[in-house]
Amino acid sequence: MLSVIPPTALLYLSMAMKYGAFDAPKKDGSFGYGPYNWRDQPVEAGIYVDAAMRHIMAYFDGTELDPESGKPHLAHALGCISILVDAIENKTVLDDRPKVRSGVAQRLMLQETLP
């Protein structure tokens, strides 16, 4: 049911994806990484997790807009997570998470956040 997705979320996502595809400054002086760059080559999970967390933390700390793009931090967080999900489902993600996956973080979150 795609109709249950908030239109604002899709619009935020499109802002971030358009910025990355066409407007993001690159080290060589050019702009944009291409509209489907995450499909053209594998992506590292850690890079997108780190970036999503930075944008969420900046938003939560009171900053609405990313200073480089001028787009909402939450738009960029949605973009990061979307690319990561797409890479996982298409089996193009480079899974650089720790090899030992104990689930401790989830256990602690559940333990500490229950009423």
Backbone as XML, in Angstrom:
<?xml version="1.0"?>
<chain id="A" units="angstrom">
  <residue number="1" name="MET">
    <atom name="N" x="0.834" y="-1.186" z="0.000"/>
    <atom name="CA" x="0.000" y="0.000" z="0.000"/>
    <atom name="C" x="0.878" y="1.250" z="0.000"/>
  </residue>
  <residue number="2" name="LEU">
    <atom name="N" x="1.242" y="1.679" z="-1.159"/>
    <atom name="CA" x="2.063" y="2.878" z="-1.258"/>
    <atom name="C" x="1.297" y="4.126" z="-0.831"/>
  </residue>
  <residue number="3" name="SER">
    <atom name="N" x="-0.027" y="4.033" z="-0.815"/>
    <atom name="CA" x="-0.825" y="5.196" z="-0.430"/>
    <atom name="C" x="-0.685" y="5.557" z="1.043"/>
  </residue>
  <residue number="4" name="VAL">
    <atom name="N" x="-0.129" y="4.673" z="1.859"/>
    <atom name="CA" x="0.023" y="4.993" z="3.275"/>
    <atom name="C" x="1.343" y="5.715" z="3.572"/>
  </residue>
  <residue number="5" name="ILE">
    <atom name="N" x="2.179" y="5.896" z="2.559"/>
    <atom name="CA" x="3.437" y="6.636" z="2.752"/>
    <atom name="C" x="3.116" y="8.125" z="2.757"/>
  </residue>
  <residue number="6" name="PRO">
    <atom name="N" x="3.557" y="8.851" z="3.785"/>
    <atom name="CA" x="3.285" y="10.297" z="3.811"/>
    <atom name="C" x="3.946" y="10.990" z="2.614"/>
  </residue>
  <residue number="7" name="PRO">
    <atom name="N" x="3.187" y="11.765" z="1.863"/>
    <atom name="CA" x="3.763" y="12.471" z="0.719"/>
    <atom name="C" x="4.952" y="13.356" z="1.111"/>
  </residue>
  <residue number="8" name="THR">
    <atom name="N" x="4.907" y="13.919" z="2.305"/>
    <atom name="CA" x="6.026" y="14.763" z="2.730"/>
    <atom name="C" x="7.317" y="13.960" z="2.839"/>
  </residue>
  <residue number="9" name="ALA">
    <atom name="N" x="7.226" y="12.708" z="3.263"/>
    <atom name="CA" x="8.421" y="11.871" z="3.347"/>
    <atom name="C" x="9.007" y="11.634" z="1.958"/>
  </residue>
  <residue number="10" name="LEU">
    <atom name="N" x="8.149" y="11.370" z="0.989"/>
    <atom name="CA" x="8.633" y="11.171" z="-0.381"/>
    <atom name="C" x="9.256" y="12.451" z="-0.939"/>
  </residue>
  <residue number="11" name="LEU">
    <atom name="N" x="8.655" y="13.576" z="-0.624"/>
    <atom name="CA" x="9.198" y="14.845" z="-1.108"/>
    <atom name="C" x="10.540" y="15.163" z="-0.450"/>
  </residue>
  <residue number="12" name="TYR">
    <atom name="N" x="10.643" y="14.918" z="0.847"/>
    <atom name="CA" x="11.936" y="15.090" z="1.526"/>
    <atom name="C" x="12.984" y="14.172" z="0.904"/>
  </residue>
  <residue number="13" name="LEU">
    <atom name="N" x="12.613" y="12.920" z="0.692"/>
    <atom name="CA" x="13.534" y="11.960" z="0.103"/>
    <atom name="C" x="13.983" y="12.425" z="-1.276"/>
  </residue>
  <residue number="14" name="SER">
    <atom name="N" x="13.062" y="12.915" z="-2.081"/>
    <atom name="CA" x="13.438" y="13.374" z="-3.417"/>
    <atom name="C" x="14.379" y="14.569" z="-3.360"/>
  </residue>
  <residue number="15" name="MET">
    <atom name="N" x="14.222" y="15.438" z="-2.358"/>
    <atom name="CA" x="15.148" y="16.578" z="-2.204"/>
    <atom name="C" x="16.580" y="16.092" z="-2.008"/>
  </residue>
  <residue number="16" name="ALA">
    <atom name="N" x="16.734" y="15.137" z="-1.105"/>
    <atom name="CA" x="18.071" y="14.630" z="-0.803"/>
    <atom name="C" x="18.650" y="13.864" z="-1.983"/>
  </residue>
  <residue number="17" name="MET">
    <atom name="N" x="17.841" y="13.035" z="-2.620"/>
    <atom name="CA" x="18.339" y="12.230" z="-3.731"/>
    <atom name="C" x="18.704" y="13.104" z="-4.929"/>
  </residue>
  <residue number="18" name="LYS">
    <atom name="N" x="17.923" y="14.135" z="-5.191"/>
    <atom name="CA" x="18.251" y="15.066" z="-6.280"/>
    <atom name="C" x="19.553" y="15.795" z="-5.981"/>
  </residue>
  <residue number="19" name="TYR">
    <atom name="N" x="19.720" y="16.234" z="-4.737"/>
    <atom name="CA" x="20.949" y="16.915" z="-4.354"/>
    <atom name="C" x="22.159" y="16.015" z="-4.591"/>
  </residue>
  <residue number="20" name="GLY">
    <atom name="N" x="22.094" y="14.786" z="-4.109"/>
    <atom name="CA" x="23.217" y="13.865" z="-4.285"/>
    <atom name="C" x="23.489" y="13.546" z="-5.739"/>
  </residue>
  <residue number="21" name="ALA">
    <atom name="N" x="22.439" y="13.402" z="-6.519"/>
    <atom name="CA" x="22.592" y="13.025" z="-7.924"/>
    <atom name="C" x="23.152" y="14.148" z="-8.785"/>
  </residue>
  <residue number="22" name="PHE">
    <atom name="N" x="22.738" y="15.390" z="-8.518"/>
    <atom name="CA" x="23.064" y="16.471" z="-9.444"/>
    <atom name="C" x="23.808" y="17.660" z="-8.854"/>
  </residue>
  <residue number="23" name="ASP">
    <atom name="N" x="23.678" y="17.911" z="-7.563"/>
    <atom name="CA" x="24.169" y="19.168" z="-7.002"/>
    <atom name="C" x="25.295" y="19.046" z="-5.987"/>
  </residue>
  <residue number="24" name="ALA">
    <atom name="N" x="25.535" y="17.881" z="-5.447"/>
    <atom name="CA" x="26.553" y="17.722" z="-4.402"/>
    <atom name="C" x="27.940" y="18.008" z="-4.962"/>
  </residue>
  <residue number="25" name="PRO">
    <atom name="N" x="28.704" y="18.891" z="-4.310"/>
    <atom name="CA" x="30.054" y="19.175" z="-4.802"/>
    <atom name="C" x="30.983" y="17.985" z="-4.575"/>
  </residue>
  <residue number="26" name="LYS">
    <atom name="N" x="31.789" y="17.710" z="-5.581"/>
    <atom name="CA" x="32.749" y="16.615" z="-5.489"/>
    <atom name="C" x="34.162" y="17.185" z="-5.375"/>
  </residue>
  <residue number="27" name="LYS">
    <atom name="N" x="35.086" y="16.361" z="-4.913"/>
    <atom name="CA" x="36.464" y="16.807" z="-4.690"/>
    <atom name="C" x="37.131" y="17.293" z="-5.970"/>
  </residue>
  <residue number="28" name="ASP">
    <atom name="N" x="36.722" y="16.750" z="-7.105"/>
    <atom name="CA" x="37.355" y="17.151" z="-8.372"/>
    <atom name="C" x="36.774" y="18.442" z="-8.943"/>
  </residue>
  <residue number="29" name="GLY">
    <atom name="N" x="35.840" y="19.079" z="-8.219"/>
    <atom name="CA" x="35.255" y="20.340" z="-8.662"/>
    <atom name="C" x="33.957" y="20.178" z="-9.442"/>
  </residue>
  <residue number="30" name="SER">
    <atom name="N" x="33.609" y="18.962" z="-9.793"/>
    <atom name="CA" x="32.349" y="18.732" z="-10.492"/>
    <atom name="C" x="31.220" y="18.582" z="-9.474"/>
  </residue>
  <residue number="31" name="PHE">
    <atom name="N" x="30.031" y="18.361" z="-9.988"/>
    <atom name="CA" x="28.862" y="18.273" z="-9.114"/>
    <atom name="C" x="28.049" y="17.032" z="-9.418"/>
  </residue>
  <residue number="32" name="GLY">
    <atom name="N" x="27.505" y="16.437" z="-8.373"/>
    <atom name="CA" x="26.590" y="15.311" z="-8.479"/>
    <atom name="C" x="27.292" y="13.991" z="-8.704"/>
  </residue>
  <residue number="33" name="TYR">
    <atom name="N" x="26.703" y="12.955" z="-8.105"/>
    <atom name="CA" x="27.254" y="11.603" z="-8.204"/>
    <atom name="C" x="26.489" y="10.730" z="-9.186"/>
  </residue>
  <residue number="34" name="GLY">
    <atom name="N" x="25.494" y="11.289" z="-9.836"/>
    <atom name="CA" x="24.673" y="10.528" z="-10.777"/>
    <atom name="C" x="23.412" y="10.033" z="-10.104"/>
  </residue>
  <residue number="35" name="PRO">
    <atom name="N" x="22.334" y="9.911" z="-10.874"/>
    <atom name="CA" x="21.043" y="9.564" z="-10.277"/>
    <atom name="C" x="20.957" y="8.165" z="-9.686"/>
  </residue>
  <residue number="36" name="TYR">
    <atom name="N" x="21.809" y="7.255" z="-10.105"/>
    <atom name="CA" x="21.734" y="5.886" z="-9.583"/>
    <atom name="C" x="23.110" y="5.370" z="-9.190"/>
  </residue>
  <residue number="37" name="ASN">
    <atom name="N" x="23.940" y="6.241" z="-8.668"/>
    <atom name="CA" x="25.321" y="5.863" z="-8.355"/>
    <atom name="C" x="25.400" y="4.715" z="-7.356"/>
  </residue>
  <residue number="38" name="TRP">
    <atom name="N" x="24.435" y="4.618" z="-6.444"/>
    <atom name="CA" x="24.473" y="3.540" z="-5.451"/>
    <atom name="C" x="24.145" y="2.192" z="-6.082"/>
  </residue>
  <residue number="39" name="ARG">
    <atom name="N" x="23.570" y="2.187" z="-7.269"/>
    <atom name="CA" x="23.308" y="0.935" z="-7.979"/>
    <atom name="C" x="24.476" y="0.567" z="-8.889"/>
  </residue>
  <residue number="40" name="ASP">
    <atom name="N" x="25.256" y="1.565" z="-9.295"/>
    <atom name="CA" x="26.358" y="1.316" z="-10.226"/>
    <atom name="C" x="27.535" y="0.610" z="-9.568"/>
  </residue>
  <residue number="41" name="GLN">
    <atom name="N" x="27.663" y="0.778" z="-8.277"/>
    <atom name="CA" x="28.757" y="0.134" z="-7.550"/>
    <atom name="C" x="28.294" y="-0.180" z="-6.132"/>
  </residue>
  <residue number="42" name="PRO">
    <atom name="N" x="28.908" y="-1.164" z="-5.498"/>
    <atom name="CA" x="28.510" y="-1.508" z="-4.125"/>
    <atom name="C" x="28.731" y="-0.337" z="-3.170"/>
  </residue>
  <residue number="43" name="VAL">
    <atom name="N" x="27.937" y="-0.296" z="-2.113"/>
    <atom name="CA" x="28.063" y="0.759" z="-1.107"/>
    <atom name="C" x="28.381" y="0.132" z="0.244"/>
  </residue>
  <residue number="44" name="GLU">
    <atom name="N" x="29.178" y="0.838" z="1.028"/>
    <atom name="CA" x="29.542" y="0.373" z="2.367"/>
    <atom name="C" x="28.445" y="0.761" z="3.354"/>
  </residue>
  <residue number="45" name="ALA">
    <atom name="N" x="27.973" y="-0.207" z="4.105"/>
    <atom name="CA" x="26.904" y="0.033" z="5.073"/>
    <atom name="C" x="27.296" y="1.118" z="6.068"/>
  </residue>
  <residue number="46" name="GLY">
    <atom name="N" x="28.509" y="1.039" z="6.600"/>
    <atom name="CA" x="28.941" y="1.973" z="7.633"/>
    <atom name="C" x="28.900" y="3.425" z="7.213"/>
  </residue>
  <residue number="47" name="ILE">
    <atom name="N" x="29.215" y="3.701" z="5.960"/>
    <atom name="CA" x="29.200" y="5.084" z="5.479"/>
    <atom name="C" x="27.791" y="5.658" z="5.571"/>
  </residue>
  <residue number="48" name="TYR">
    <atom name="N" x="26.798" y="4.873" z="5.163"/>
    <atom name="CA" x="25.427" y="5.370" z="5.156"/>
    <atom name="C" x="24.813" y="5.381" z="6.549"/>
  </residue>
  <residue number="49" name="VAL">
    <atom name="N" x="25.189" y="4.440" z="7.398"/>
    <atom name="CA" x="24.724" y="4.462" z="8.784"/>
    <atom name="C" x="25.300" y="5.691" z="9.485"/>
  </residue>
  <residue number="50" name="ASP">
    <atom name="N" x="26.597" y="5.932" z="9.317"/>
    <atom name="CA" x="27.222" y="7.105" z="9.942"/>
    <atom name="C" x="26.573" y="8.398" z="9.467"/>
  </residue>
  <residue number="51" name="ALA">
    <atom name="N" x="26.370" y="8.520" z="8.163"/>
    <atom name="CA" x="25.784" y="9.748" z="7.622"/>
    <atom name="C" x="24.355" y="9.945" z="8.120"/>
  </residue>
  <residue number="52" name="ALA">
    <atom name="N" x="23.552" y="8.872" z="8.130"/>
    <atom name="CA" x="22.173" y="8.987" z="8.625"/>
    <atom name="C" x="22.167" y="9.421" z="10.085"/>
  </residue>
  <residue number="53" name="MET">
    <atom name="N" x="23.048" y="8.836" z="10.883"/>
    <atom name="CA" x="23.104" y="9.189" z="12.305"/>
    <atom name="C" x="23.552" y="10.637" z="12.501"/>
  </residue>
  <residue number="54" name="ARG">
    <atom name="N" x="24.507" y="11.103" z="11.704"/>
    <atom name="CA" x="24.939" y="12.513" z="11.807"/>
    <atom name="C" x="23.783" y="13.453" z="11.515"/>
  </residue>
  <residue number="55" name="HIS">
    <atom name="N" x="23.007" y="13.152" z="10.466"/>
    <atom name="CA" x="21.878" y="14.017" z="10.111"/>
    <atom name="C" x="20.788" y="13.972" z="11.172"/>
  </residue>
  <residue number="56" name="ILE">
    <atom name="N" x="20.508" y="12.807" z="11.712"/>
    <atom name="CA" x="19.487" y="12.698" z="12.768"/>
    <atom name="C" x="19.941" y="13.440" z="14.024"/>
  </residue>
  <residue number="57" name="MET">
    <atom name="N" x="21.211" y="13.283" z="14.387"/>
    <atom name="CA" x="21.724" y="13.980" z="15.579"/>
    <atom name="C" x="21.698" y="15.495" z="15.376"/>
  </residue>
  <residue number="58" name="ALA">
    <atom name="N" x="22.048" y="15.960" z="14.189"/>
    <atom name="CA" x="22.022" y="17.402" z="13.926"/>
    <atom name="C" x="20.594" y="17.938" z="14.042"/>
  </residue>
  <residue number="59" name="TYR">
    <atom name="N" x="19.641" y="17.198" z="13.485"/>
    <atom name="CA" x="18.241" y="17.601" z="13.606"/>
    <atom name="C" x="17.818" y="17.636" z="15.074"/>
  </residue>
  <residue number="60" name="PHE">
    <atom name="N" x="18.123" y="16.578" z="15.796"/>
    <atom name="CA" x="17.680" y="16.487" z="17.178"/>
    <atom name="C" x="18.338" y="17.551" z="18.050"/>
  </residue>
  <residue number="61" name="ASP">
    <atom name="N" x="19.519" y="17.999" z="17.647"/>
    <atom name="CA" x="20.231" y="19.042" z="18.385"/>
    <atom name="C" x="19.719" y="20.442" z="18.023"/>
  </residue>
  <residue number="62" name="GLY">
    <atom name="N" x="18.751" y="20.530" z="17.101"/>
    <atom name="CA" x="18.120" y="21.809" z="16.817"/>
    <atom name="C" x="18.457" y="22.432" z="15.477"/>
  </residue>
  <residue number="63" name="THR">
    <atom name="N" x="19.183" y="21.728" z="14.627"/>
    <atom name="CA" x="19.529" y="22.265" z="13.312"/>
    <atom name="C" x="18.611" y="21.648" z="12.273"/>
  </residue>
  <residue number="64" name="GLU">
    <atom name="N" x="17.809" y="22.455" z="11.630"/>
    <atom name="CA" x="16.851" y="21.943" z="10.651"/>
    <atom name="C" x="17.513" y="21.590" z="9.319"/>
  </residue>
  <residue number="65" name="LEU">
    <atom name="N" x="18.372" y="22.495" z="8.832"/>
    <atom name="CA" x="18.912" y="22.354" z="7.482"/>
    <atom name="C" x="20.392" y="22.018" z="7.481"/>
  </residue>
  <residue number="66" name="ASP">
    <atom name="N" x="20.793" y="21.174" z="6.540"/>
    <atom name="CA" x="22.196" y="20.849" z="6.329"/>
    <atom name="C" x="22.876" y="22.099" z="5.754"/>
  </residue>
  <residue number="67" name="PRO">
    <atom name="N" x="23.992" y="22.541" z="6.336"/>
    <atom name="CA" x="24.618" y="23.777" z="5.877"/>
    <atom name="C" x="25.178" y="23.686" z="4.455"/>
  </residue>
  <residue number="68" name="GLU">
    <atom name="N" x="25.573" y="22.511" z="4.017"/>
    <atom name="CA" x="26.136" y="22.380" z="2.668"/>
    <atom name="C" x="25.050" y="22.400" z="1.597"/>
  </residue>
  <residue number="69" name="SER">
    <atom name="N" x="23.996" y="21.616" z="1.806"/>
    <atom name="CA" x="22.968" y="21.483" z="0.770"/>
    <atom name="C" x="21.827" y="22.478" z="0.910"/>
  </residue>
  <residue number="70" name="GLY">
    <atom name="N" x="21.576" y="22.926" z="2.148"/>
    <atom name="CA" x="20.409" y="23.756" z="2.393"/>
    <atom name="C" x="19.123" y="22.949" z="2.474"/>
  </residue>
  <residue number="71" name="LYS">
    <atom name="N" x="19.242" y="21.630" z="2.403"/>
    <atom name="CA" x="18.085" y="20.731" z="2.479"/>
    <atom name="C" x="17.928" y="20.241" z="3.920"/>
  </residue>
  <residue number="72" name="PRO">
    <atom name="N" x="16.732" y="19.790" z="4.296"/>
    <atom name="CA" x="16.521" y="19.316" z="5.662"/>
    <atom name="C" x="17.423" y="18.128" z="6.017"/>
  </residue>
  <residue number="73" name="HIS">
    <atom name="N" x="17.942" y="18.156" z="7.233"/>
    <atom name="CA" x="18.739" y="17.021" z="7.712"/>
    <atom name="C" x="17.937" y="15.721" z="7.632"/>
  </residue>
  <residue number="74" name="LEU">
    <atom name="N" x="16.655" y="15.789" z="7.955"/>
    <atom name="CA" x="15.847" y="14.569" z="7.910"/>
    <atom name="C" x="15.682" y="14.050" z="6.485"/>
  </residue>
  <residue number="75" name="ALA">
    <atom name="N" x="15.721" y="14.932" z="5.489"/>
    <atom name="CA" x="15.697" y="14.491" z="4.094"/>
    <atom name="C" x="16.943" y="13.668" z="3.787"/>
  </residue>
  <residue number="76" name="HIS">
    <atom name="N" x="18.086" y="14.154" z="4.254"/>
    <atom name="CA" x="19.334" y="13.419" z="4.025"/>
    <atom name="C" x="19.341" y="12.082" z="4.765"/>
  </residue>
  <residue number="77" name="ALA">
    <atom name="N" x="18.793" y="12.057" z="5.972"/>
    <atom name="CA" x="18.719" y="10.795" z="6.716"/>
    <atom name="C" x="17.859" y="9.783" z="5.960"/>
  </residue>
  <residue number="78" name="LEU">
    <atom name="N" x="16.726" y="10.228" z="5.434"/>
    <atom name="CA" x="15.877" y="9.339" z="4.626"/>
    <atom name="C" x="16.637" y="8.831" z="3.402"/>
  </residue>
  <residue number="79" name="GLY">
    <atom name="N" x="17.410" y="9.707" z="2.768"/>
    <atom name="CA" x="18.190" y="9.302" z="1.601"/>
    <atom name="C" x="19.212" y="8.237" z="1.949"/>
  </residue>
  <residue number="80" name="CYS">
    <atom name="N" x="19.920" y="8.437" z="3.043"/>
    <atom name="CA" x="20.936" y="7.462" z="3.471"/>
    <atom name="C" x="20.312" y="6.097" z="3.731"/>
  </residue>
  <residue number="81" name="ILE">
    <atom name="N" x="19.220" y="6.090" z="4.461"/>
    <atom name="CA" x="18.563" y="4.830" z="4.797"/>
    <atom name="C" x="17.989" y="4.174" z="3.544"/>
  </residue>
  <residue number="82" name="SER">
    <atom name="N" x="17.450" y="4.974" z="2.636"/>
    <atom name="CA" x="16.895" y="4.422" z="1.393"/>
    <atom name="C" x="17.966" y="3.756" z="0.546"/>
  </residue>
  <residue number="83" name="ILE">
    <atom name="N" x="19.109" y="4.397" z="0.427"/>
    <atom name="CA" x="20.212" y="3.810" z="-0.346"/>
    <atom name="C" x="20.672" y="2.514" z="0.306"/>
  </residue>
  <residue number="84" name="LEU">
    <atom name="N" x="20.783" y="2.518" z="1.621"/>
    <atom name="CA" x="21.225" y="1.325" z="2.327"/>
    <atom name="C" x="20.236" y="0.172" z="2.143"/>
  </residue>
  <residue number="85" name="VAL">
    <atom name="N" x="18.949" y="0.445" z="2.281"/>
    <atom name="CA" x="17.928" y="-0.582" z="2.101"/>
    <atom name="C" x="17.966" y="-1.124" z="0.671"/>
  </residue>
  <residue number="86" name="ASP">
    <atom name="N" x="18.102" y="-0.233" z="-0.303"/>
    <atom name="CA" x="18.162" y="-0.659" z="-1.694"/>
    <atom name="C" x="19.371" y="-1.565" z="-1.940"/>
  </residue>
  <residue number="87" name="ALA">
    <atom name="N" x="20.514" y="-1.177" z="-1.374"/>
    <atom name="CA" x="21.729" y="-1.981" z="-1.539"/>
    <atom name="C" x="21.592" y="-3.352" z="-0.864"/>
  </residue>
  <residue number="88" name="ILE">
    <atom name="N" x="20.964" y="-3.388" z="0.296"/>
    <atom name="CA" x="20.753" y="-4.669" z="0.973"/>
    <atom name="C" x="19.876" y="-5.576" z="0.110"/>
  </residue>
  <residue number="89" name="GLU">
    <atom name="N" x="18.768" y="-5.042" z="-0.367"/>
    <atom name="CA" x="17.819" y="-5.842" z="-1.150"/>
    <atom name="C" x="18.384" y="-6.269" z="-2.500"/>
  </residue>
  <residue number="90" name="ASN">
    <atom name="N" x="19.281" y="-5.463" z="-3.072"/>
    <atom name="CA" x="19.887" y="-5.801" z="-4.359"/>
    <atom name="C" x="21.214" y="-6.532" z="-4.213"/>
  </residue>
  <residue number="91" name="LYS">
    <atom name="N" x="21.569" y="-6.814" z="-2.965"/>
    <atom name="CA" x="22.802" y="-7.544" z="-2.654"/>
    <atom name="C" x="24.046" y="-6.836" z="-3.186"/>
  </residue>
  <residue number="92" name="THR">
    <atom name="N" x="24.027" y="-5.492" z="-3.084"/>
    <atom name="CA" x="25.193" y="-4.704" z="-3.482"/>
    <atom name="C" x="25.804" y="-3.978" z="-2.289"/>
  </residue>
  <residue number="93" name="VAL">
    <atom name="N" x="25.342" y="-4.317" z="-1.080"/>
    <atom name="CA" x="25.893" y="-3.678" z="0.118"/>
    <atom name="C" x="27.181" y="-4.393" z="0.518"/>
  </residue>
  <residue number="94" name="LEU">
    <atom name="N" x="28.168" y="-3.605" z="0.893"/>
    <atom name="CA" x="29.389" y="-4.141" z="1.493"/>
    <atom name="C" x="29.155" y="-4.096" z="2.990"/>
  </residue>
  <residue number="95" name="ASP">
    <atom name="N" x="28.883" y="-5.222" z="3.563"/>
    <atom name="CA" x="28.495" y="-5.304" z="4.971"/>
    <atom name="C" x="29.738" y="-5.195" z="5.853"/>
  </residue>
  <residue number="96" name="ASP">
    <atom name="N" x="30.018" y="-3.982" z="6.292"/>
    <atom name="CA" x="31.208" y="-3.740" z="7.111"/>
    <atom name="C" x="30.863" y="-3.600" z="8.595"/>
  </residue>
  <residue number="97" name="ARG">
    <atom name="N" x="29.715" y="-4.149" z="8.981"/>
    <atom name="CA" x="29.372" y="-4.176" z="10.402"/>
    <atom name="C" x="30.343" y="-5.092" z="11.133"/>
  </residue>
  <residue number="98" name="PRO">
    <atom name="N" x="30.433" y="-4.942" z="12.449"/>
    <atom name="CA" x="31.300" y="-5.854" z="13.205"/>
    <atom name="C" x="30.915" y="-7.307" z="12.944"/>
  </residue>
  <residue number="99" name="LYS">
    <atom name="N" x="31.914" y="-8.156" z="12.895"/>
    <atom name="CA" x="31.668" y="-9.576" z="12.618"/>
    <atom name="C" x="30.892" y="-10.248" z="13.752"/>
  </residue>
  <residue number="100" name="VAL">
    <atom name="N" x="31.168" y="-9.848" z="14.983"/>
    <atom name="CA" x="30.434" y="-10.396" z="16.120"/>
    <atom name="C" x="29.146" y="-9.588" z="16.257"/>
  </residue>
  <residue number="101" name="ARG">
    <atom name="N" x="28.028" y="-10.254" z="16.073"/>
    <atom name="CA" x="26.726" y="-9.590" z="16.139"/>
    <atom name="C" x="25.947" y="-10.181" z="17.292"/>
  </residue>
  <residue number="102" name="SER">
    <atom name="N" x="26.098" y="-9.542" z="18.423"/>
    <atom name="CA" x="25.551" y="-10.102" z="19.661"/>
    <atom name="C" x="24.128" y="-9.650" z="19.965"/>
  </residue>
  <residue number="103" name="GLY">
    <atom name="N" x="23.682" y="-8.585" z="19.341"/>
    <atom name="CA" x="22.357" y="-8.071" z="19.661"/>
    <atom name="C" x="22.299" y="-7.343" z="20.991"/>
  </residue>
  <residue number="104" name="VAL">
    <atom name="N" x="23.458" y="-7.033" z="21.566"/>
    <atom name="CA" x="23.503" y="-6.377" z="22.874"/>
    <atom name="C" x="22.834" y="-5.004" z="22.819"/>
  </residue>
  <residue number="105" name="ALA">
    <atom name="N" x="23.069" y="-4.253" z="21.762"/>
    <atom name="CA" x="22.483" y="-2.909" z="21.679"/>
    <atom name="C" x="20.959" y="-2.985" z="21.735"/>
  </residue>
  <residue number="106" name="GLN">
    <atom name="N" x="20.380" y="-3.900" z="20.982"/>
    <atom name="CA" x="18.922" y="-4.030" z="21.000"/>
    <atom name="C" x="18.434" y="-4.441" z="22.382"/>
  </residue>
  <residue number="107" name="ARG">
    <atom name="N" x="19.118" y="-5.383" z="23.002"/>
    <atom name="CA" x="18.715" y="-5.830" z="24.341"/>
    <atom name="C" x="18.759" y="-4.674" z="25.330"/>
  </residue>
  <residue number="108" name="LEU">
    <atom name="N" x="19.841" y="-3.890" z="25.301"/>
    <atom name="CA" x="19.962" y="-2.759" z="26.220"/>
    <atom name="C" x="18.915" y="-1.694" z="25.952"/>
  </residue>
  <residue number="109" name="MET">
    <atom name="N" x="18.642" y="-1.429" z="24.681"/>
    <atom name="CA" x="17.600" y="-0.436" z="24.349"/>
    <atom name="C" x="16.254" y="-0.868" z="24.875"/>
  </residue>
  <residue number="110" name="LEU">
    <atom name="N" x="15.921" y="-2.146" z="24.669"/>
    <atom name="CA" x="14.633" y="-2.644" z="25.175"/>
    <atom name="C" x="14.567" y="-2.589" z="26.698"/>
  </residue>
  <residue number="111" name="GLN">
    <atom name="N" x="15.667" y="-2.947" z="27.313"/>
    <atom name="CA" x="15.738" y="-2.958" z="28.784"/>
    <atom name="C" x="15.622" y="-1.544" z="29.338"/>
  </residue>
  <residue number="112" name="GLU">
    <atom name="N" x="16.247" y="-0.597" z="28.712"/>
    <atom name="CA" x="16.300" y="0.780" z="29.230"/>
    <atom name="C" x="15.128" y="1.636" z="28.796"/>
  </residue>
  <residue number="113" name="THR">
    <atom name="N" x="14.390" y="1.224" z="27.796"/>
    <atom name="CA" x="13.300" y="2.080" z="27.302"/>
    <atom name="C" x="11.922" y="1.572" z="27.666"/>
  </residue>
  <residue number="114" name="LEU">
    <atom name="N" x="11.852" y="0.430" z="28.344"/>
    <atom name="CA" x="10.534" y="-0.047" z="28.780"/>
    <atom name="C" x="10.034" y="0.794" z="29.957"/>
  </residue>
  <residue number="115" name="PRO">
    <atom name="N" x="8.733" y="1.087" z="29.986"/>
    <atom name="CA" x="8.190" y="1.925" z="31.069"/>
    <atom name="C" x="8.289" y="1.274" z="32.430"/>
  </residue>
</chain>
